[in-house]
């Protein structure tokens, strides 16, 4: 245990300047999403205009704070998975077009166990901290990046099913966006005797090399596959990650 702790402390936070450079290399716009779904009409876009025009500088600072807090979570591990809609309601977020999660996921018990209303810190979940500032997908990626750089284990709260990884509007869920990049940065999937599946870092050098820009490149490559017309290619892609 002492040796493992030493390994974790060997990896340091990147500086704020390095983080902001990485942040600015990424796509410098907000995708137009309404309550978790792609805006389909002009009214949706108008309603979302405030989110699209939020100050990018404020978001970049919030992302850096997210990164530093997920690097040092209170419970020394992070939890990823599908949120039940009640979690969003607890955080004042409306999900008008989002279907309820079918099967195991993160509900009220997990929320109170792993967040404890941690507006000023991260216990093990990204909410509610993620919503205390302007949100973009880079906010979520920053949560994952902090955990990777600190070699934190990521416990899966949802099964790795195609239903949990895909949705009709976005092609893939946030859970998939969080889970798949871990394989590119030295993590492997193992089973915990009591807590189910967990992603553990085996290659520290790969973890150290992780960045927001690289995560975005991975996400873009996922989009290319899922937007292709090759059903065999898409099926083979998901087969690698589902059980």
C-alpha positions in Angstrom: 0.0 0.0 0.0 2.8 2.4 0.9 4.6 1.6 -2.4 1.4 2.3 -4.4 0.9 5.6 -2.6 4.5 6.6 -3.5 3.7 5.8 -7.2 0.7 8.2 -7.1 2.7 11.0 -5.5 5.4 10.7 -8.2 3.0 12.1 -10.8 2.4 15.8 -10.3 -0.3 18.2 -11.4 0.6 20.0 -14.6 0.8 23.7 -14.2 -2.1 26.0 -14.9 -0.2 27.4 -17.8 0.3 24.0 -19.3 -3.3 23.1 -18.7 -4.6 26.3 -20.4 -2.3 25.7 -23.4 -3.7 22.2 -23.7 -7.3 23.5 -23.3 -6.8 26.1 -26.0 -5.5 23.5 -28.5 -9.0 21.9 -28.4 -12.0 22.9 -30.3 -12.7 26.4 -29.1 -16.5 26.3 -29.3 -19.5 24.9 -27.4 -21.5 22.2 -29.1 -25.2 23.1 -29.2 -26.8 20.7 -26.8 -30.2 21.2 -25.0 -30.5 19.2 -21.8 -28.2 16.5 -23.0 -29.6 16.2 -26.5 -28.7 17.8 -29.8 -30.7 20.9 -30.6 -33.2 20.1 -33.3 -34.9 23.4 -34.1 -34.5 27.1 -34.0 -36.3 27.5 -30.6 -33.9 25.0 -29.0 -30.9 26.9 -30.4 -32.2 30.3 -29.2 -32.8 28.8 -25.7 -29.3 27.5 -25.7 -27.6 30.7 -26.9 -26.6 31.7 -23.4 -24.6 28.4 -23.0 -23.0 28.9 -26.4 -21.9 32.4 -25.6 -20.6 31.7 -22.1 -17.2 33.2 -21.4 -14.6 30.6 -22.6 -12.0 32.1 -20.2 -14.3 31.3 -17.3 -14.9 27.8 -18.6 -11.1 27.2 -18.9 -10.6 28.2 -15.3 -13.4 26.0 -14.2 -12.0 23.1 -16.2 -8.6 23.6 -14.5 -10.3 23.6 -11.1 -12.1 20.4 -12.1 -8.8 18.9 -13.1 -7.0 19.7 -9.9 -9.9 18.4 -7.7 -10.3 15.2 -9.6 -6.5 14.7 -9.2 -7.1 14.6 -5.4 -10.6 13.2 -4.8 -11.5 12.7 -1.2 -12.0 8.9 -1.6 -8.9 8.5 -3.7 -10.9 7.0 -6.5 -13.4 8.1 -9.1 -16.8 6.7 -10.2 -18.1 6.8 -13.8 -21.4 5.5 -15.2 -24.9 6.5 -16.3 -26.8 8.9 -14.1 -30.4 8.4 -13.4 -32.5 11.5 -14.2 -33.0 12.1 -10.5 -29.3 13.0 -10.2 -29.7 15.8 -12.7 -32.8 17.1 -10.9 -30.9 17.1 -7.6 -28.4 19.4 -9.4 -31.1 21.7 -10.9 -30.5 20.4 -14.4 -33.4 19.7 -16.7 -33.1 16.7 -19.1 -36.2 17.2 -21.2 -35.4 14.7 -23.9 -33.4 12.2 -22.0 -34.8 8.7 -21.5 -34.4 7.2 -18.1 -31.4 4.8 -17.7 -32.5 1.2 -17.8 -30.5 -1.0 -15.4 -27.8 -0.3 -12.9 -26.6 3.2 -12.7 -25.9 6.2 -10.4 -29.0 7.1 -8.3 -29.7 9.0 -5.1 -27.8 6.6 -2.8 -24.7 6.7 -4.9 -25.0 10.5 -5.3 -25.1 11.1 -1.5 -22.3 8.5 -0.9 -20.0 9.8 -3.5 -20.7 13.5 -3.9 -21.9 14.7 -0.4 -22.9 18.0 -2.1 -19.2 18.6 -2.8 -19.6 21.9 -4.5 -16.1 22.9 -3.3 -14.4 19.5 -3.8 -14.8 16.1 -5.5 -15.6 13.1 -3.4 -15.7 10.6 -6.2 -18.3 12.0 -8.7 -18.0 15.0 -11.0 -21.4 16.4 -9.9 -22.2 18.8 -8.4 -18.8 20.3 -8.8 -19.1 20.2 -12.6 -22.2 22.5 -12.4 -20.7 25.2 -10.2 -19.3 26.9 -13.3 -20.0 27.1 -17.1 -20.1 23.6 -18.5 -18.7 22.2 -21.8 -17.5 18.8 -22.8 -14.0 19.9 -21.8 -15.3 20.2 -18.2 -16.1 16.5 -18.3 -12.8 15.6 -20.0 -10.9 17.6 -17.3 -12.5 15.4 -14.7 -11.2 12.3 -16.4 -7.8 13.9 -17.1 -7.2 14.7 -13.4 -7.9 11.1 -12.4 -5.6 9.7 -15.2 -2.7 12.0 -14.2 -3.0 10.9 -10.6 -3.3 7.2 -11.6 -6.7 7.0 -9.8 -8.8 3.9 -10.2 -12.1 4.5 -12.0 -15.0 2.3 -10.7 -17.8 1.5 -13.2 -21.3 2.1 -11.8 -23.0 0.9 -15.0 -22.6 -2.3 -17.1 -20.6 -2.0 -20.3 -23.6 -2.6 -22.6 -24.3 -1.1 -26.0 -27.4 0.5 -24.5 -25.2 2.4 -21.9 -22.7 3.4 -24.5 -24.9 4.7 -27.2 -27.9 7.0 -27.6 -29.9 8.0 -30.7 -29.0 11.7 -30.7 -25.3 11.9 -29.7 -24.2 8.5 -31.1 -22.5 7.8 -27.8 -23.1 8.6 -24.2 -20.9 10.6 -21.7 -20.2 7.3 -20.0 -18.6 6.0 -23.3 -16.7 9.3 -23.6 -15.3 8.8 -20.1 -14.5 5.1 -20.4 -13.0 4.5 -23.8 -10.1 7.0 -23.6 -8.8 5.3 -20.4 -7.6 2.4 -22.6 -5.4 4.8 -24.5 -3.6 6.0 -21.4 -2.4 2.9 -19.7 -5.5 1.6 -18.0 -6.9 -2.0 -18.1 -10.2 -3.4 -16.9 -10.2 -5.7 -13.9 -12.9 -7.2 -11.7 -13.1 -6.2 -8.0 -14.5 -9.0 -5.8 -17.1 -6.7 -4.2 -17.3 -3.5 -6.2 -17.6 -4.9 -9.8 -15.4 -3.6 -12.6 -12.7 -1.1 -12.2 -10.2 0.6 -14.5 -6.7 0.4 -13.1 -3.6 2.2 -14.5 -0.7 -0.1 -15.4 1.3 2.1 -17.7 2.3 5.3 -15.8 4.1 6.8 -18.7 1.0 6.6 -20.9 -1.1 8.1 -18.1 1.4 11.0 -17.8 1.1 11.6 -21.6 -2.7 12.1 -21.4 -4.1 15.6 -22.4 -7.4 17.2 -23.2 -6.2 17.5 -26.9 -5.5 13.7 -27.0 -8.9 12.9 -25.5 -10.6 15.1 -28.1 -8.7 13.3 -30.8 -9.9 10.0 -29.5 -13.5 11.3 -29.3 -13.2 12.5 -32.9 -12.0 9.1 -34.1 -15.0 7.6 -32.3 -17.3 10.0 -34.2 -15.7 9.0 -37.5 -16.4 5.3 -36.9 -19.9 5.8 -35.7 -20.8 8.2 -38.5 -19.5 5.8 -41.1 -21.9 3.6 -43.1 -19.9 0.4 -42.3 -22.1 -1.5 -39.8 -19.5 -4.2 -39.5 -16.9 -1.6 -38.5 -19.2 -0.1 -35.9 -20.2 -3.5 -34.5 -16.5 -4.5 -34.2 -15.7 -1.2 -32.5 -18.4 -1.6 -29.8 -17.5 -5.3 -29.3 -14.1 -4.2 -28.0 -15.6 -2.3 -25.1 -18.9 -4.1 -24.2 -19.4 -7.2 -22.2 
